[in-house]
Each structure stands twice: as structure tokens, then as C-alpha cells.
């Protein structure tokens, strides 16, 4: 069940749902809350290495950090998304979700229509800035402004969970982080299965 405006406002008032800074109450809509584009970015670049290596748990020449460049903008500055480019970012707002509320993050329709693509599910109990894996799926560069309300989240009531009950790759992030796909435990098992018998 998606939470409606009155339920969201009640959770915020009770400090069960924390959003900071919530710069304008108009960010709270009938079924969603708008989120702003933050300052920090990891921009995908053409690296010296031939490919991103997500097939091994051991960092190699295809390590992810070779393919991203860190950059920062000030509030109100512009940022250019090139066609087909993926940029890692974060929301301006820091969020603490209740243990029984999940969030589904997507671009606002106005930005989706330009070609901005993003789809993220945030677990109940999460704290930190929302991670943004943004791709410009259009054939044209898209210039946006840091601090613009580009994204919206729908909130879903779930069973109560403990977010910190298991080890997680991304906890309380306030800046974008490079993929932790190499930390997936199944890669070790798959590599063992594929290891030649001597």
C-alpha cells in the first residue's frame, strides 16, 4: 500500500521519517515526495582498461574506480548528462526510513520525458542520501541544475525489518559510491565452480 500525503506528513511530524533538508513543503505531493539532485557525482569515463570486470571478486585491471571520475558542483550550478552516459549521484536530502517503510525512487515525469532514466528501491530502515544511478537514454545532451527536484519517491508500508541485521555494501552513504558488485559472495563460489581441475 502506497502511503498518502497525510500519512507521510504524520511520519515526518513524528520524526519516524526523517528528510533533511526538506527545503519546501511543496515537495510533499499526494502520493510522492520530490527529491533534489545533490552536489557530488561519479561520472563514467572511457578508461585505459578494456572493460569493467564484474565477473571476479578480486580487483583487477578492470576495477570499477578506473572508469569513474569524481566531480562536485555547487548548489545552483549546472551539470551536463551526455547521451548514453551513466552518472552516479545522490540526493541533496539525507533520509532515514522507518523500519516498516520502503521507498521506490524514479525520475519525475518531466525529466523522464527528456530521457533521464533511474529506478531504485530503498530498503526499510535505510539511512543516508538516496543513491542515484542516472542514465541519459536520449540522443541529446541534457543540462540540469544541482538542487532541482528531479526525482520522486513513493513510499510503501511493509513488514517491520531490521536494516542493520546483516552486512551491507552501502550504509549511510552521503556521496555516490562505486558499485560493490565485486563483493557479492556468489562470485567466489562461481569462480570455484569454473576453476580448472589440476
Beta strands, then each sheet from edge to edge (+ up, - down):
strand 1: 18-20
strand 2: 33-36
strand 3: 40-44
strand 4: 68-72
strand 5: 78-81
strand 6: 86-96
strand 7: 101-107
strand 8: 116-117
strand 9: 119-122
strand 10: 127-136
strand 11: 142-145
strand 12: 149-157
sheet 1: 1+ 6- 3+ 4-
sheet 2: 1+ 6- 10+ 8-
sheet 3: 2+ 12- 7+ 9-
sheet 4: 5+ 11-
end
